[in-house]
Amino acid sequence: MQIKDRVFVITGGGRGLGLAMARHLAEQGGILALIDLDAQVLDAAVTECQNLGEAPTGLSATSPMKRQLKRPLHRSKRPVVAYTGW
């Protein structure tokens, strides 16, 4: 599957499997939206992935996600969604 320039929405993106997936996708040129319940962990994950590729969008699970998801999703006609759980 081509990763470069495709959109990936990763729940639980701040740690564990979600963060590992985010790192890999960032290195391969994916456009990321990371979602996590813990804002501090999420901020650290966004910074880490930014150093590997394009700056991801970080979304707190309690924020109004629909509006915030427009930024990464408008860039791709076929987003790929990866759920890793909360």
N, C-alpha and C positions, 0 to 999 in steps of 0.2 A: 504494500500500500504506500502511496506517495504521502509523505508527511509535510514537506515544505509547503508553506502558505495555506495549509488547511487549518480549520478552527477546531480546537479541542476544548471541551468544557469538562473540568475534572473536579468532582466533589471529593471532599476529604483531601484536597490538594496541598495541605500544609505540612503533612507528615506521612510517614510510612509508605505504603504502596502508591498512594496518590502523588506524593512528592517524588518518588522514584520515577513514576510515569512522566511527571511534569519535567523533570530533569532531562530524560531521554528525548521527549518531544521537543523541548527547547533547543537542545543540541542539534536536532535534525531540521530546525527551521519552522516548527509548528507555531501557530498563533494560539496562545493559551488564555483561558479564563479559569482561574483557580478559585474554588469555593471552599470555605472552612468555617467552623463555628468559633474557633479561637483566633481573634484578630491579630494577636502578637505573633503566633505561629505562622499565620497567613502572610503577614508583612515580611517575615524572614524568608519564606518560600518565594515570594514575589521577587525580592532582592536577589536571591540566589539564582533564580531562573533568568532574571534580567541579565546577569553576568554571563549566561550561556547563550543567549540569543536575544530576540525581541522582547521588550518589556511586556509581561503578561498583565492582564486585568485581574486584580484581586477583589473578591466579593465576600463580604461577611455574610454568613447564612441568614443573618437577621436584617440585612439591608434590603431596600427595594430592588431586587435583582433584575426585574424586567428591563428597567431603564438602563442599568449598568451593563447588561449583557449586549445591548445594541452595539457598543463599540467593537468588540471582536466579531460578533456574528454578521455584521453588515459587510465584512470583508470576504465572506465565502458564501457561495450558493449551496454548498453541501457540507454543513458542519458535521463533525464527528463528535459524538458525545460518549465520554467514558465515565461510568459511575463506579467509584470505588467505595462508596459508603461513608456514612458519618458516624 
